[in-house]
Amino acid sequence: MINVIEHIIKALVEDEKAVKFTVTEEGENNVTVTVNVGEGDMGRVIGKQGATVTAIRTILKNANSKDGKRYFIQIGDKREGTPRSY
């Protein structure tokens, strides 16, 4: 599932090298993927009124039943301002 998230995010951004993923397992079934992107690419990942990240969230929600884990995506780092969890 992480590969799917990585593929989608890297297809959206201009600077693929600036994309960083942090995977945190919370309990047995919950996985949070924190995505940090380069300057100027945040808007591309979030999309107009959050439409892009909402679509990514929908993909994650529908794919959750395949491996038994629930995936959550967080855009931005908690230490770098306000995190956006979707």
Backbone as CSV, one residue per row, in Angstrom:
resi,resn,N_x,N_y,N_z,CA_x,CA_y,CA_z,C_x,C_y,C_z
1,MET,0.825,-1.192,0.000,0.000,0.000,0.000,0.870,1.258,0.000
2,ILE,1.990,1.204,0.705,2.883,2.352,0.767,3.393,2.688,-0.633
3,ASN,3.638,1.665,-1.437,4.104,1.896,-2.806,3.065,2.638,-3.632
4,VAL,1.799,2.348,-3.406,0.728,3.036,-4.126,0.701,4.511,-3.745
5,ILE,0.796,4.796,-2.456,0.803,6.179,-1.986,2.002,6.921,-2.576
6,GLU,3.157,6.279,-2.534,4.380,6.893,-3.058,4.249,7.194,-4.544
7,HIS,3.703,6.270,-5.294,3.531,6.455,-6.734,2.590,7.623,-7.043
8,ILE,1.492,7.714,-6.328,0.515,8.781,-6.550,1.119,10.138,-6.210
9,ILE,1.748,10.246,-5.057,2.314,11.528,-4.614,3.413,11.986,-5.565
10,LYS,4.301,11.081,-5.942,5.401,11.464,-6.828,4.923,11.852,-8.218
11,ALA,3.780,11.330,-8.638,3.217,11.720,-9.922,2.635,13.136,-9.877
12,LEU,2.266,13.591,-8.696,1.643,14.904,-8.551,2.650,16.050,-8.434
13,VAL,3.794,15.798,-7.852,4.732,16.869,-7.533,5.719,17.122,-8.667
14,GLU,6.331,18.306,-8.638,7.361,18.631,-9.624,8.728,18.134,-9.177
15,ASP,9.019,18.233,-7.881,10.324,17.842,-7.341,10.188,16.528,-6.583
16,GLU,10.360,15.410,-7.289,10.205,14.092,-6.680,11.259,13.818,-5.607
17,LYS,12.436,14.421,-5.756,13.520,14.174,-4.812,13.240,14.785,-3.444
18,ALA,12.374,15.784,-3.388,12.058,16.446,-2.127,10.970,15.717,-1.333
19,VAL,10.357,14.714,-1.927,9.276,13.985,-1.260,9.868,13.024,-0.238
20,LYS,9.334,13.095,0.983,9.778,12.203,2.053,8.550,11.580,2.718
21,PHE,8.651,10.304,3.002,7.568,9.570,3.643,8.028,9.064,4.995
22,THR,7.159,9.184,5.983,7.405,8.606,7.294,6.216,7.710,7.616
23,VAL,6.492,6.460,7.879,5.433,5.487,8.169,5.457,5.183,9.657
24,THR,4.309,5.358,10.307,4.181,5.101,11.727,3.048,4.096,11.943
25,GLU,3.370,2.966,12.537,2.337,1.974,12.843,1.810,2.257,14.230
26,GLU,0.510,2.389,14.315,-0.158,2.684,15.580,-1.059,1.507,15.920
27,GLY,-0.601,0.705,16.825,-1.360,-0.498,17.148,-1.100,-1.557,16.095
28,GLU,-1.975,-2.538,16.047,-1.801,-3.641,15.104,-2.312,-3.326,13.710
29,ASN,-3.356,-2.497,13.609,-4.029,-2.338,12.329,-3.997,-0.942,11.736
30,ASN,-3.465,0.050,12.425,-3.469,1.416,11.919,-2.073,1.848,11.496
31,VAL,-1.993,2.421,10.308,-0.725,2.902,9.766,-0.940,4.338,9.299
32,THR,-0.101,5.264,9.801,-0.156,6.657,9.375,1.048,6.931,8.496
33,VAL,0.785,7.461,7.307,1.845,7.828,6.381,1.909,9.349,6.354
34,THR,3.028,9.908,6.822,3.236,11.349,6.803,4.031,11.681,5.552
35,VAL,3.496,12.605,4.756,4.119,12.981,3.497,4.612,14.418,3.599
36,ASN,5.898,14.611,3.340,6.483,15.942,3.266,6.940,16.166,1.836
37,VAL,6.554,17.294,1.268,6.913,17.608,-0.117,7.692,18.909,-0.154
38,GLY,8.287,19.190,-1.295,9.066,20.400,-1.462,8.190,21.637,-1.471
39,GLU,8.873,22.769,-1.354,8.170,24.040,-1.365,7.441,24.216,-2.698
40,GLY,6.215,24.627,-2.647,5.439,24.839,-3.860,4.642,23.635,-4.308
41,ASP,4.938,22.455,-3.786,4.209,21.253,-4.186,3.074,20.897,-3.236
42,MET,3.004,21.562,-2.093,1.963,21.263,-1.110,0.574,21.448,-1.724
43,GLY,0.395,22.528,-2.474,-0.896,22.780,-3.099,-1.270,21.724,-4.119
44,ARG,-0.305,21.176,-4.808,-0.575,20.123,-5.786,-1.074,18.854,-5.101
45,VAL,-0.496,18.556,-3.948,-0.878,17.333,-3.236,-2.240,17.492,-2.566
46,ILE,-2.491,18.661,-1.990,-3.768,18.879,-1.314,-4.882,19.109,-2.333
47,GLY,-4.612,19.891,-3.357,-5.612,20.151,-4.389,-6.574,21.251,-3.993
48,LYS,-7.363,21.663,-4.946,-8.336,22.720,-4.716,-9.387,22.230,-3.734
49,GLN,-9.515,22.944,-2.636,-10.439,22.615,-1.545,-10.234,21.191,-1.019
50,GLY,-8.998,20.700,-1.125,-8.673,19.377,-0.598,-9.122,18.215,-1.457
51,ALA,-9.474,18.479,-2.704,-10.023,17.432,-3.566,-9.022,16.320,-3.861
52,THR,-7.772,16.675,-4.086,-6.770,15.661,-4.434,-6.488,14.736,-3.252
53,VAL,-6.250,15.308,-2.094,-5.956,14.472,-0.928,-7.196,13.682,-0.508
54,THR,-8.365,14.207,-0.762,-9.596,13.459,-0.477,-9.699,12.244,-1.400
55,ALA,-9.298,12.406,-2.648,-9.304,11.277,-3.588,-8.291,10.213,-3.153
56,ILE,-7.122,10.652,-2.686,-6.120,9.708,-2.192,-6.666,8.973,-0.969
57,ARG,-7.339,9.705,-0.105,-7.938,9.098,1.090,-8.985,8.057,0.700
58,THR,-9.766,8.332,-0.329,-10.777,7.386,-0.803,-10.120,6.106,-1.315
59,ILE,-9.017,6.257,-2.026,-8.280,5.080,-2.502,-7.810,4.251,-1.317
60,LEU,-7.254,4.921,-0.315,-6.780,4.210,0.872,-7.915,3.496,1.591
61,LYS,-9.035,4.175,1.717,-10.188,3.604,2.420,-10.686,2.343,1.711
62,ASN,-10.731,2.382,0.385,-11.228,1.233,-0.359,-10.228,0.086,-0.415
63,ALA,-8.958,0.387,-0.270,-7.940,-0.649,-0.312,-7.630,-1.218,1.070
64,ASN,-8.160,-0.630,2.117,-7.853,-1.072,3.477,-8.217,-2.527,3.723
65,SER,-9.289,-2.995,3.168,-9.751,-4.340,3.468,-8.849,-5.416,2.860
66,LYS,-8.016,-5.070,1.918,-7.178,-6.062,1.252,-6.085,-6.641,2.158
67,ASP,-5.437,-5.801,2.960,-4.361,-6.311,3.819,-4.703,-6.274,5.303
68,GLY,-5.905,-5.857,5.629,-6.343,-5.872,7.017,-5.899,-4.684,7.835
69,LYS,-5.217,-3.722,7.221,-4.760,-2.542,7.947,-5.496,-1.310,7.436
70,ARG,-5.602,-0.311,8.328,-6.209,0.966,7.963,-5.092,1.980,7.773
71,TYR,-5.066,2.616,6.615,-4.032,3.592,6.303,-4.602,4.995,6.382
72,PHE,-3.825,5.885,6.979,-4.190,7.287,7.088,-3.052,8.090,6.484
73,ILE,-3.377,9.216,5.878,-2.355,10.056,5.278,-2.360,11.412,5.959
74,GLN,-1.182,11.889,6.277,-1.012,13.211,6.878,-0.070,13.985,5.975
75,ILE,-0.485,15.160,5.559,0.325,15.999,4.691,1.044,17.021,5.556
76,GLY,2.368,17.004,5.521,3.159,17.924,6.322,3.589,17.287,7.617
77,ASP,4.629,17.869,8.202,5.209,17.352,9.427,4.644,18.100,10.617
78,LYS,4.379,17.412,11.696,3.832,18.042,12.898,4.750,19.131,13.431
79,ARG,6.042,18.971,13.229,6.998,19.944,13.736,7.069,21.196,12.866
80,GLU,6.570,21.139,11.652,6.656,22.262,10.724,5.291,22.927,10.542
81,GLY,4.754,23.462,11.606,3.475,24.152,11.503,2.308,23.217,11.751
82,THR,1.175,23.589,11.246,-0.048,22.856,11.482,-0.143,21.656,10.549
83,PRO,-0.265,20.445,11.084,-0.413,19.268,10.229,-1.820,19.199,9.649
84,ARG,-1.913,18.600,8.509,-3.211,18.387,7.872,-3.430,16.889,7.755
85,SER,-4.339,16.359,8.536,-4.653,14.935,8.473,-5.937,14.748,7.691
86,TYR,-5.913,13.781,6.826,-7.095,13.474,6.010,-7.380,12.019,6.064
